[in-house]
Amino acid sequence: MPCEVLVDSGADFCILKAEIGEILGFDVQTAEPFSYNIPSGGHQVVGQVGFFDQFKVNFDYREAMIVLRPKR
């Protein structure tokens, strides 16, 4: 399911809609908190824990591109 997120290298944690967690198979009632309160048009955020710690991230400002590679 496509979704837009703000890639924020300064954010400590990820903030995602609870519905996304459910689609990904997380038990959102017992997992790390997800939010049911992100309004329509609100931003989901991916940060250090749960995103940057999982991928090698390369920002290419000139090409307006982000390349993700799994960490091994």
C-alpha positions as CSV (number, residue, x, y, z in Angstrom):
1,M,0.0,0.0,0.0
2,P,1.6,3.3,-1.0
3,C,1.8,6.0,1.6
4,E,3.6,9.2,2.0
5,V,6.0,9.8,4.8
6,L,8.4,12.6,5.9
7,V,11.9,11.2,6.0
8,D,13.4,13.0,9.0
9,S,16.9,12.1,10.0
10,G,16.5,14.3,13.1
11,A,13.5,12.4,14.4
12,D,14.2,9.7,17.1
13,F,11.3,7.5,16.2
14,C,8.8,6.7,13.5
15,I,5.2,8.0,13.8
16,L,2.8,6.1,11.6
17,K,-0.9,5.6,11.3
18,A,-2.1,2.6,13.3
19,E,-3.8,1.4,10.1
20,I,-0.4,1.1,8.4
21,G,0.8,-1.0,11.3
22,E,-2.2,-3.3,11.0
23,I,-1.7,-3.7,7.2
24,L,2.0,-4.6,7.9
25,G,0.8,-7.3,10.3
26,F,1.7,-5.6,13.6
27,D,-0.5,-6.2,16.6
28,V,-0.9,-2.4,17.2
29,Q,-2.5,-3.0,20.6
30,T,0.6,-4.6,22.0
31,A,3.4,-3.2,19.8
32,E,5.2,0.1,20.1
33,P,2.6,2.9,20.0
34,F,1.1,3.8,16.6
35,S,-1.3,6.7,16.3
36,Y,-5.0,6.5,15.4
37,N,-5.1,10.3,15.6
38,I,-3.1,11.5,12.6
39,P,-5.5,13.7,10.7
40,S,-6.2,13.4,7.0
41,G,-3.4,15.3,5.3
42,G,-1.2,14.9,8.4
43,H,2.4,13.7,8.0
44,Q,3.7,10.3,9.0
45,V,7.3,10.4,10.0
46,V,10.1,7.9,9.7
47,G,13.1,8.5,11.9
48,Q,16.2,6.9,13.5
49,V,14.6,3.9,15.4
50,G,12.7,1.7,12.9
51,F,13.9,3.3,9.7
52,F,17.4,4.7,9.6
53,D,18.7,1.9,11.8
54,Q,17.4,-0.6,9.3
55,F,18.7,0.9,6.0
56,K,21.7,2.5,4.5
57,V,20.2,5.8,3.3
58,N,21.7,8.0,0.5
59,F,20.2,11.4,-0.1
60,D,20.9,12.9,-3.6
61,Y,19.8,16.5,-3.3
62,R,20.6,17.4,-6.9
63,E,18.6,14.4,-8.3
64,A,15.8,14.8,-5.7
65,M,16.2,11.1,-4.9
66,I,16.6,8.9,-1.8
67,V,18.2,5.5,-2.2
68,L,17.6,2.8,0.5
69,R,19.6,-0.3,0.9
70,P,19.0,-2.9,3.6
71,K,21.7,-3.1,6.3
72,R,23.2,-6.6,6.4
